[in-house]
Amino acid sequence: MPLSGIYLFSENGDHLYVGRTNTIRKRLQNHCRPSSGHNSATFAFRLTRVITGIIQATYVAEGSRSSLEKHPTFGPEFIRQKHRVREMQVRFVSEPDPMRQALLEMYVSVSLGTPHNDFDNH
């Protein structure tokens, strides 16, 4: 496994999410570790938002990402989605240069139509 580059999560032949990192092994573990929180298991968090219908981000304590982890519906579903991500097919490509990683991540996302990537400005 390369140290740095991009990675792709797929399920049943559907390409779902592409990310980039300088520590591929650690990043993949963070996506699906049961103890990973909303800042580490970002893909599972996105999946949970879609499944629960709690899509809208808030910028106050109520409805914040950390409060959603404790929500009676969202929290257990987040745990299920981390397990789901752990079972997905993963592919990765080595790319040590951060600029090329960013370009490759966007290219793969656009080319494969990964539905859970978001390149909006925040």
C-alpha positions as CSV (number, residue, x, y, z in Angstrom):
1,M,0.0,0.0,0.0
2,P,1.5,3.4,-0.9
3,L,2.0,6.0,1.8
4,S,0.2,8.9,0.1
5,G,-2.3,9.3,-2.8
6,I,-6.0,9.0,-3.5
7,Y,-8.4,6.3,-2.6
8,L,-11.9,5.2,-3.9
9,F,-14.7,3.5,-2.0
10,S,-17.1,1.4,-4.1
11,E,-20.0,-0.8,-3.3
12,N,-21.7,-3.3,-5.6
13,G,-20.0,-1.8,-8.6
14,D,-21.0,1.7,-7.7
15,H,-18.2,4.2,-7.1
16,L,-19.3,6.3,-4.1
17,Y,-16.5,8.4,-2.7
18,V,-12.9,9.4,-3.5
19,G,-10.5,11.1,-1.0
20,R,-6.9,12.0,-0.8
21,T,-4.3,11.8,2.0
22,N,-0.6,11.6,2.9
23,T,-1.3,8.5,5.1
24,I,-3.5,6.1,3.2
25,R,-3.5,3.2,5.6
26,K,-4.3,5.4,8.6
27,R,-6.9,7.4,6.7
28,L,-8.7,4.3,5.5
29,Q,-8.8,3.0,9.1
30,N,-10.2,6.3,10.3
31,H,-13.1,6.1,7.9
32,C,-14.4,2.9,9.4
33,R,-13.0,2.5,12.9
34,P,-16.0,2.2,15.4
35,S,-14.4,4.8,17.6
36,S,-13.9,7.3,14.8
37,G,-15.8,10.5,15.2
38,H,-17.4,12.9,12.7
39,N,-14.1,14.5,11.8
40,S,-12.4,11.2,11.0
41,A,-15.2,9.1,9.5
42,T,-16.4,11.8,7.1
43,F,-17.7,9.4,4.4
44,A,-19.7,7.4,6.9
45,F,-21.0,10.7,8.3
46,R,-22.1,11.8,4.8
47,L,-23.9,8.5,4.3
48,T,-25.6,8.8,7.6
49,R,-26.9,12.3,6.7
50,V,-28.5,10.9,3.6
51,I,-30.0,7.9,5.3
52,T,-31.5,9.9,8.2
53,G,-32.5,12.9,6.1
54,I,-30.6,15.2,8.4
55,I,-28.8,16.9,5.6
56,Q,-28.7,20.6,6.6
57,A,-25.5,21.6,8.4
58,T,-25.9,23.9,11.4
59,Y,-23.4,26.3,12.8
60,V,-24.7,26.2,16.4
61,A,-24.4,23.6,19.1
62,E,-27.9,22.2,18.5
63,G,-27.6,20.1,15.4
64,S,-23.9,20.3,15.2
65,R,-21.8,17.4,13.9
66,S,-20.7,16.4,17.4
67,S,-24.3,16.6,18.7
68,L,-25.5,14.5,15.9
69,E,-23.2,11.7,17.0
70,K,-25.3,11.6,20.3
71,H,-28.6,11.9,18.5
72,P,-30.9,8.8,19.2
73,T,-31.4,8.1,15.5
74,F,-28.3,9.6,13.9
75,G,-25.7,8.1,16.4
76,P,-26.6,4.4,15.9
77,E,-26.9,4.9,12.1
78,F,-23.5,6.5,12.0
79,I,-22.1,3.4,13.7
80,R,-23.8,1.2,11.1
81,Q,-22.4,3.3,8.3
82,K,-18.8,3.0,9.6
83,H,-19.3,-0.8,9.4
84,R,-20.7,-0.5,5.9
85,V,-17.7,1.5,4.8
86,R,-15.4,-1.1,6.3
87,E,-17.1,-3.7,4.0
88,M,-16.7,-1.7,0.8
89,Q,-14.2,-2.3,-1.9
90,V,-11.2,0.1,-1.7
91,R,-8.8,1.1,-4.4
92,F,-5.9,3.5,-4.1
93,V,-3.2,5.1,-6.3
94,S,0.1,6.5,-5.1
95,E,0.6,10.2,-5.6
96,P,3.0,12.0,-3.2
97,D,2.5,15.5,-4.6
98,P,-0.4,17.4,-2.8
99,M,-1.3,19.4,-5.9
100,R,-1.5,16.3,-8.0
101,Q,-3.5,14.6,-5.3
102,A,-6.1,17.4,-5.3
103,L,-6.3,17.3,-9.1
104,L,-6.5,13.5,-9.3
105,E,-9.2,13.4,-6.5
106,M,-11.4,15.9,-8.5
107,Y,-10.7,14.1,-11.8
108,V,-11.7,10.7,-10.4
109,S,-14.8,12.1,-8.7
110,V,-16.0,13.9,-11.9
111,S,-15.1,10.9,-14.2
112,L,-16.8,8.3,-12.0
113,G,-19.6,10.5,-10.8
114,T,-19.0,9.8,-7.1
115,P,-22.2,11.0,-5.4
116,H,-20.8,11.6,-2.0
117,N,-18.0,14.0,-2.9
118,D,-18.6,17.7,-2.3
119,F,-16.2,20.4,-3.6
120,D,-18.4,23.3,-2.6
121,N,-16.8,26.3,-0.8
122,H,-17.8,26.5,2.8
